[in-house]
Structures are given as C-alpha cells and as structure tokens.
Amino acid sequence: MLGGRVTSGAIVTWVLVALNVLGYLTEWVYPRVVNYFDMIPAAYDPTINQTVGVAHDQWYRLLTSAFLHEPGLGGFGPAHIIFNMWALIMVGPALERMLGRLRFLAVYLLSALGGSVLYYYFAPPNQSALGASGAIFGLFGAWFVLSRRLRLDSRAIVFLIVLNLAISFAVPSIAWQDHVGGLITGAVLTAAYAYAPRNHRALVQGAATLIVVAVLVIAVITRDSQLAASGFR
C-alpha cells in the first residue's frame, strides 16, 4: 500500500512475538540474562561485579532490552509481556500488511530504539528498564498516522494512546520515557512513509529511515558525552 510488497501474512509480527517470548523464557532459565541485556544508562552492577550501561559502550542494550520483560512473579509479573504481546498481535498484522514487511520491521525496531534513547536522556543513570513497550507505542503511533492518512476513524487508537500514557505517568515504576520516545519515533517514521510522494516514494522513505537512525545515534553519542562529563563513565 505504501510502496512495500503486498503481503497477506504477518510473518514479521509472529517472529517478533516469538523472540519476545523466547527472551522471557530465557529469563526463567537464566535470570542473570537481564543484568547483561537490560536498558541501563550507567551503573555498577554488584551481581556481575562490573560497571555496566550504554554509557560504557554497551549500546546493544538500547535494543536488546526491548526483547526482555519483567521476570518472575514480582511487580507486574507475566502481565508485562502478556499485555505487550497482546497489543503486538492486535495491531501488528494489519500494520505489516499496510506498510510491508521491511517498513513494518523498521518502525518496530526504531521505535524500540527511540524509546530507549529518550529513557537514556531522562531516567536516572543507575535505573534499569526493559520491555517492548517503546516498540508497541511506536506501533500505536503508526496506527494513528495511517488512520489519518487513510481517513479512517482514529478515535479508538487515540483513546488507547491517551489511556496508556496516563497510566505511564501515574505509575512510578513504569518507564514513561520509553513509551513517549517510542510513540514519537513510530509516528514520525510512519508519517514519512505514508506521505512520501509517489514518484520518489522509495527514495524518500529510505532517506527518512536513515535520518531517524542518524538522529538517534547522534543523540546517544551526545548523551554519552554528557554522562562522561558528569563522572558517570
């Protein structure tokens, strides 16, 4: 519909669900995987006896954290992954068909990355986070943009976004930064895909993707420098 190859399946959605579930099951078998791959800006981790975090060149945490969820039965417990996977299954297949597999995957992954980057900026350096919520909010943003582009009723997705943002800010243990960052990234990238001129669609969409990646990379490098200057490296 937007330049991607027309597909009737949702293979990317189900692969993403499988990867998230695999990550969650791995946590049960080897709980310390969370310490190695969660999103944490900069901190000393006594459980593995080393200084860790994105500020210590562990950039992979910006993305790997999006495939892990709150382990065990404490806190939100299984509800964390259950809600995120329910949301992915509800909106993923339709978005994948409209965007095409490659663009859908780009929106998902860059929304996850965008959520982590905003968390990197505004969360306490020694506070960790994990979960696919940034990517899910990115899909919510994508759904809103496409509904406006196609002149569909967007009230349901607006209600869902507002409700979940309200919960994000109301509950202290929820990383609102991740949600807001994912929402903005998903909406911006999808807008570039949806409103790209037909004659140069592929070029504009590709350039938009690279620009979003570049902005996020520059943001991380800038934050690295800020934390280094403040003594967190």
C-alpha positions as CSV (number, residue, x, y, z in Angstrom):
1,M,0.0,0.0,0.0
2,L,2.8,2.4,0.8
3,G,5.4,1.1,-1.5
4,G,6.1,-2.2,0.2
5,R,5.4,-5.6,-1.3
6,V,1.8,-6.6,-0.8
7,T,1.6,-9.5,1.7
8,S,-1.3,-11.4,3.2
9,G,0.6,-12.9,6.1
10,A,2.2,-11.5,9.2
11,I,5.5,-13.4,9.4
12,V,7.4,-10.4,10.9
13,T,4.8,-9.9,13.6
14,W,4.9,-13.6,14.7
15,V,8.7,-13.7,14.6
16,L,8.8,-10.7,16.9
17,V,6.3,-12.3,19.2
18,A,8.5,-15.5,19.2
19,L,11.7,-13.5,20.0
20,N,10.0,-11.7,22.9
21,V,8.6,-15.0,24.3
22,L,12.0,-16.7,23.9
23,G,13.6,-13.8,25.8
24,Y,11.1,-14.2,28.6
25,L,11.6,-17.9,28.9
26,T,15.3,-17.5,28.9
27,E,14.9,-15.2,31.9
28,W,13.2,-18.1,33.8
29,V,16.1,-20.5,33.0
30,Y,18.9,-18.0,33.4
31,P,17.7,-14.9,35.3
32,R,21.1,-13.1,35.1
33,V,20.4,-12.5,31.4
34,V,18.5,-9.4,32.5
35,N,21.7,-8.0,34.1
36,Y,23.6,-8.4,30.8
37,F,21.0,-7.0,28.4
38,D,18.5,-4.7,30.1
39,M,18.5,-0.9,29.4
40,I,20.6,0.9,32.0
41,P,22.4,4.2,31.3
42,A,25.4,3.8,33.6
43,A,25.9,1.9,36.9
44,Y,28.0,-0.5,38.9
45,D,26.3,-3.9,39.0
46,P,27.3,-5.9,42.1
47,T,25.6,-9.1,40.8
48,I,28.2,-9.3,38.0
49,N,30.9,-7.2,39.7
50,Q,31.4,-4.7,36.9
51,T,30.4,-1.3,35.7
52,V,27.7,-1.5,33.0
53,G,25.5,0.6,30.8
54,V,25.1,2.3,27.5
55,A,27.5,5.0,28.6
56,H,30.1,2.2,28.9
57,D,29.9,1.4,25.2
58,Q,27.2,-1.3,25.7
59,W,25.0,0.3,23.0
60,Y,23.4,-3.1,22.3
61,R,21.3,-2.6,25.5
62,L,19.3,0.1,23.7
63,L,17.7,-2.7,21.6
64,T,18.2,-5.9,23.5
65,S,16.2,-4.5,26.4
66,A,13.2,-4.4,24.1
67,F,13.1,-8.2,23.9
68,L,13.1,-8.8,27.7
69,H,10.3,-8.3,30.1
70,E,9.9,-8.2,33.9
71,P,11.0,-11.6,35.1
72,G,9.4,-13.8,37.7
73,L,6.2,-13.1,39.5
74,G,7.1,-9.9,41.3
75,G,5.9,-6.4,40.2
76,F,3.8,-6.7,37.1
77,G,5.0,-10.3,36.6
78,P,3.7,-12.1,33.5
79,A,1.2,-9.2,32.9
80,H,4.1,-7.2,31.4
81,I,4.8,-9.5,28.5
82,I,1.2,-10.6,28.1
83,F,-0.1,-7.0,27.5
84,N,2.8,-6.2,25.1
85,M,2.4,-9.3,23.1
86,W,-1.4,-8.9,23.0
87,A,-1.0,-5.4,21.7
88,L,1.6,-6.6,19.1
89,I,-0.8,-9.3,17.9
90,M,-3.7,-6.9,17.7
91,V,-2.1,-4.2,15.6
92,G,0.9,-5.9,14.1
93,P,-0.6,-7.9,11.3
94,A,-2.7,-5.0,9.9
95,L,0.3,-2.6,10.1
96,E,2.5,-5.2,8.5
97,R,0.1,-5.6,5.5
98,M,-0.2,-1.8,5.1
99,L,3.5,-0.9,5.5
100,G,5.1,-4.0,4.0
101,R,7.4,-6.3,6.0
102,L,10.6,-4.2,5.8
103,R,9.0,-0.9,6.7
104,F,7.0,-2.5,9.5
105,L,10.1,-4.0,10.9
106,A,11.9,-0.7,10.7
107,V,9.1,1.1,12.5
108,Y,9.1,-1.6,15.3
109,L,12.9,-1.6,15.8
110,L,13.4,2.1,15.5
111,S,10.5,2.8,17.9
112,A,12.1,0.4,20.4
113,L,15.4,2.3,19.9
114,G,13.7,5.7,20.1
115,G,12.1,4.7,23.4
116,S,15.5,3.6,24.9
117,V,17.2,6.8,23.7
118,L,14.6,9.0,25.5
119,Y,15.0,6.8,28.5
120,Y,18.7,7.3,28.3
121,Y,18.3,11.0,28.5
122,F,15.6,11.4,31.2
123,A,15.9,8.4,33.5
124,P,18.4,8.3,36.4
125,P,21.7,6.8,35.2
126,N,21.6,3.9,37.6
127,Q,18.0,2.9,36.9
128,S,17.3,0.0,34.6
129,A,14.3,-0.7,32.3
130,L,13.2,-3.5,30.0
131,G,10.3,-4.4,27.8
132,A,8.8,-4.0,24.3
133,S,6.6,-1.1,25.3
134,G,8.6,1.5,23.4
135,A,8.1,-0.5,20.2
136,I,4.4,-1.1,21.0
137,F,3.8,2.6,21.5
138,G,5.6,3.1,18.2
139,L,3.0,0.9,16.5
140,F,0.3,2.8,18.2
141,G,1.7,6.0,16.7
142,A,2.0,4.3,13.3
143,W,-1.7,3.2,13.5
144,F,-2.8,6.8,14.3
145,V,-0.8,8.2,11.4
146,L,-2.1,5.6,8.9
147,S,-5.7,6.1,10.1
148,R,-5.4,9.8,9.5
149,R,-3.7,9.2,6.1
150,L,-6.5,6.8,5.0
151,R,-9.2,8.9,6.6
152,L,-10.3,6.2,8.9
153,D,-11.9,6.7,12.4
154,S,-8.9,7.3,14.7
155,R,-10.8,7.7,18.0
156,A,-10.1,4.2,19.2
157,I,-6.4,4.5,18.8
158,V,-6.3,8.0,20.3
159,F,-8.2,6.7,23.3
160,L,-5.8,3.8,23.7
161,I,-2.7,6.1,23.4
162,V,-4.1,8.6,25.9
163,L,-5.1,5.9,28.4
164,N,-1.8,4.1,28.3
165,L,0.2,7.4,28.5
166,A,-1.9,8.4,31.6
167,I,-1.1,5.0,33.2
168,S,2.6,5.5,32.2
169,F,2.8,8.8,34.1
170,A,0.6,7.7,37.0
171,V,2.5,4.5,37.9
172,P,6.0,5.4,39.2
173,S,7.6,2.0,38.2
174,I,6.6,2.4,34.5
175,A,9.3,4.0,32.2
176,W,7.2,6.7,30.6
177,Q,10.3,7.9,28.8
178,D,10.4,4.7,26.8
179,H,6.7,5.0,25.9
180,V,6.9,8.6,24.8
181,G,10.1,8.0,22.8
182,G,8.6,5.0,21.0
183,L,5.4,6.8,20.2
184,I,7.2,9.8,18.7
185,T,9.6,7.7,16.7
186,G,6.9,5.4,15.3
187,A,4.6,8.3,14.4
188,V,7.4,10.3,12.7
189,L,8.8,7.4,10.7
190,T,5.3,6.2,9.6
191,A,4.4,9.8,8.6
192,A,7.5,9.8,6.3
193,Y,6.4,6.5,4.8
194,A,2.7,7.4,4.4
195,Y,3.2,10.9,2.9
196,A,6.1,10.2,0.7
197,P,5.4,11.4,-2.9
198,R,4.5,8.5,-5.2
199,N,7.2,9.4,-7.8
200,H,10.1,9.3,-5.3
201,R,8.5,7.1,-2.6
202,A,11.3,4.6,-2.1
203,L,14.0,7.3,-2.1
204,V,12.1,9.5,0.4
205,Q,11.2,6.5,2.7
206,G,14.8,5.2,2.6
207,A,16.2,8.7,3.4
208,A,13.7,9.1,6.2
209,T,14.8,5.9,7.8
210,L,18.4,6.8,7.6
211,I,17.7,10.2,9.1
212,V,15.9,8.7,12.0
213,V,18.8,6.3,12.6
214,A,21.3,9.2,12.4
215,V,19.3,11.4,14.8
216,L,19.1,8.5,17.4
217,V,22.8,7.7,17.0
218,I,23.8,11.3,17.4
219,A,21.6,11.6,20.5
220,V,23.2,8.6,22.1
221,I,26.7,9.9,21.4
222,T,25.7,13.3,22.9
223,R,24.3,11.7,26.0
224,D,27.5,9.6,26.3
225,S,29.5,12.8,26.4
226,Q,27.2,14.4,29.0
227,L,27.4,11.4,31.3
228,A,31.2,11.3,30.9
229,A,31.5,14.9,31.8
230,S,29.4,14.4,34.9
231,G,31.5,11.4,36.1
232,F,29.2,8.5,35.2
233,R,31.8,6.8,33.0
